[in-house]
Amino acid sequence: MTEMSRELGAGPIGLARRIITGWALVGGFVIVAVVLVNAYSILTGAIINKPFSGDFELTELGAAIGAFCFLPYCQLVGANVSADIFTMKAGPKSVAMMSILAGIFAVLFAGILLWRMTAGLQDYREYTEVTGILAIPIWYAFVPALVSLALLIVASLITLRDALEDFRTHRAA
């Protein structure tokens, strides 16, 4: 499969790729909102000596949400951390094999994170912990994080599928 056909994709995988890309854009908008809140707080603090109370709470929650929103997209486009030292002199078949292993680990890791974050969400809902100034329930931030982790599993499965296809292609060559 060519890189272009992977990018455009049709059917359920193409839809998943578009959803994951859209979700990363949502994360970008969240980060922009965090920047705007901070800029507002700094300006009002400097101009009228009245910064926005709780700006650091929104920054904390927004940064976490934004970072989680980017994870599936990074997995999908291969922008996660990689150790190129192992693949610099490896052949295409070896690189495909390492990509398969990376895909398997990514699926397992995302699954474990989803499982444990779900437990964290349940705990935060049960004990109703809130932020100190704005009293925002902390579990609110878990919802988009869980969506991100579910999409990370989907992205990991797509990259695993692509790696398996690359391995089959290079094995046949």
C-alpha positions as CSV (number, residue, x, y, z in Angstrom):
1,M,0.0,0.0,0.0
2,T,1.4,3.4,-0.9
3,E,1.7,6.2,1.6
4,M,-0.8,8.3,-0.4
5,S,-3.5,5.6,-0.3
6,R,-2.9,5.2,3.4
7,E,-3.3,8.9,4.0
8,L,-6.5,9.2,2.0
9,G,-7.9,5.8,2.9
10,A,-11.4,4.7,2.3
11,G,-13.8,2.7,4.3
12,P,-13.6,2.3,8.1
13,I,-9.9,2.9,8.2
14,G,-10.1,6.1,6.3
15,L,-12.9,7.2,8.6
16,A,-10.8,6.4,11.6
17,R,-7.9,8.4,10.2
18,R,-10.1,11.4,9.6
19,I,-11.6,11.1,13.2
20,I,-8.1,10.9,14.7
21,T,-6.9,13.9,12.7
22,G,-10.0,15.9,13.7
23,W,-9.4,14.9,17.3
24,A,-5.8,16.3,17.1
25,L,-7.3,19.5,15.8
26,V,-9.6,19.6,18.8
27,G,-6.4,19.3,21.0
28,G,-4.9,22.2,19.1
29,F,-7.9,24.4,19.8
30,V,-7.7,23.5,23.5
31,I,-4.1,24.5,23.6
32,V,-5.0,27.8,21.8
33,A,-7.7,28.4,24.4
34,V,-5.2,27.8,27.2
35,V,-2.8,30.3,25.6
36,L,-5.7,32.9,25.3
37,V,-6.7,32.4,28.9
38,N,-3.1,32.9,30.0
39,A,-2.6,36.0,27.8
40,Y,-5.9,37.5,29.2
41,S,-4.7,36.8,32.7
42,I,-1.3,38.3,32.1
43,L,-2.8,41.4,30.4
44,T,-5.4,42.0,33.0
45,G,-2.8,41.5,35.8
46,A,-0.5,44.0,34.2
47,I,-3.1,46.6,33.2
48,I,-5.6,46.6,36.0
49,N,-3.8,44.4,38.6
50,K,-6.6,41.8,38.4
51,P,-5.4,38.6,36.8
52,F,-7.9,35.8,36.0
53,S,-8.3,33.6,39.1
54,G,-7.8,30.0,38.4
55,D,-5.9,30.4,35.1
56,F,-3.3,27.9,36.3
57,E,-6.1,25.3,36.9
58,L,-7.4,25.8,33.3
59,T,-3.8,25.6,32.0
60,E,-3.2,22.4,33.9
61,L,-6.4,20.7,32.7
62,G,-6.2,22.1,29.2
63,A,-2.6,21.1,28.7
64,A,-3.4,17.5,29.8
65,I,-6.4,17.3,27.5
66,G,-4.4,18.8,24.6
67,A,-1.5,16.4,25.1
68,F,-3.8,13.4,25.2
69,C,-5.6,14.6,22.0
70,F,-2.3,14.5,20.1
71,L,-1.3,11.0,21.1
72,P,-3.5,9.1,18.5
73,Y,-2.4,11.3,15.7
74,C,1.3,11.0,16.6
75,Q,0.9,7.2,16.5
76,L,-0.9,7.3,13.2
77,V,1.7,9.4,11.4
78,G,4.7,7.8,13.1
79,A,5.6,10.9,15.1
80,N,6.1,9.2,18.4
81,V,9.5,8.7,19.9
82,S,11.5,6.2,18.0
83,A,15.0,4.9,18.2
84,D,16.4,5.4,14.7
85,I,19.7,4.0,15.8
86,F,18.2,0.6,15.4
87,T,16.8,1.2,12.0
88,M,19.5,3.3,10.3
89,K,21.3,0.3,8.8
90,A,18.4,-2.2,8.8
91,G,16.8,-3.4,5.7
92,P,13.1,-2.9,4.9
93,K,12.1,-6.3,6.2
94,S,13.8,-5.7,9.5
95,V,12.3,-2.2,9.8
96,A,8.9,-3.7,9.1
97,M,9.4,-6.4,11.7
98,M,10.4,-3.7,14.3
99,S,7.3,-1.7,13.3
100,I,5.2,-4.8,14.0
101,L,6.7,-5.1,17.5
102,A,6.2,-1.4,18.1
103,G,2.6,-1.7,16.9
104,I,1.9,-4.6,19.3
105,F,3.5,-2.7,22.2
106,A,1.5,0.4,21.3
107,V,-1.8,-1.5,21.4
108,L,-1.0,-3.1,24.7
109,F,0.3,0.1,26.3
110,A,-2.8,2.1,25.1
111,G,-5.0,-0.7,26.4
112,I,-3.4,-0.6,29.9
113,L,-3.6,3.2,30.0
114,L,-7.3,3.1,29.0
115,W,-8.0,0.5,31.7
116,R,-6.2,2.4,34.5
117,M,-7.5,5.8,33.4
118,T,-11.0,4.4,33.5
119,A,-10.4,3.3,37.1
120,G,-9.1,6.8,37.8
121,L,-12.2,8.4,36.4
122,Q,-14.4,6.3,38.6
123,D,-12.4,7.2,41.7
124,Y,-12.5,10.9,40.9
125,R,-16.2,10.8,40.3
126,E,-16.8,8.8,43.5
127,Y,-14.8,11.2,45.7
128,T,-15.8,14.3,43.8
129,E,-12.4,16.0,43.9
130,V,-12.4,19.5,42.4
131,T,-9.9,22.1,41.6
132,G,-9.1,24.6,44.4
133,I,-10.3,27.9,42.9
134,L,-12.8,27.3,40.2
135,A,-14.1,24.0,41.7
136,I,-14.1,22.2,38.4
137,P,-14.5,18.4,38.9
138,I,-11.2,16.8,38.0
139,W,-12.9,13.9,36.4
140,Y,-14.0,16.2,33.6
141,A,-10.5,16.0,32.1
142,F,-10.6,12.2,32.2
143,V,-13.4,12.1,29.6
144,P,-11.4,13.5,26.6
145,A,-8.3,11.6,27.9
146,L,-10.3,8.3,27.7
147,V,-11.6,9.2,24.2
148,S,-7.9,9.9,23.2
149,L,-6.8,6.6,24.6
150,A,-9.5,4.7,22.7
151,L,-8.4,6.5,19.5
152,L,-4.8,5.6,20.4
153,I,-5.8,1.9,20.4
154,V,-7.4,2.4,17.0
155,A,-4.4,4.3,15.6
156,S,-2.1,1.6,17.0
157,L,-4.1,-1.1,15.3
158,I,-4.0,0.8,12.0
159,T,-0.2,1.2,12.3
160,L,0.1,-2.5,13.2
161,R,-2.0,-3.4,10.2
162,D,0.2,-1.2,8.0
163,A,3.4,-2.7,9.4
164,L,2.1,-6.3,8.8
165,E,1.3,-5.3,5.2
166,D,4.7,-3.8,4.7
167,F,6.3,-7.0,6.1
168,R,4.3,-9.2,3.7
169,T,5.2,-6.9,0.8
170,H,9.0,-7.0,1.6
171,R,8.9,-10.7,2.3
172,A,7.4,-11.4,-1.1
173,A,10.0,-9.2,-2.8
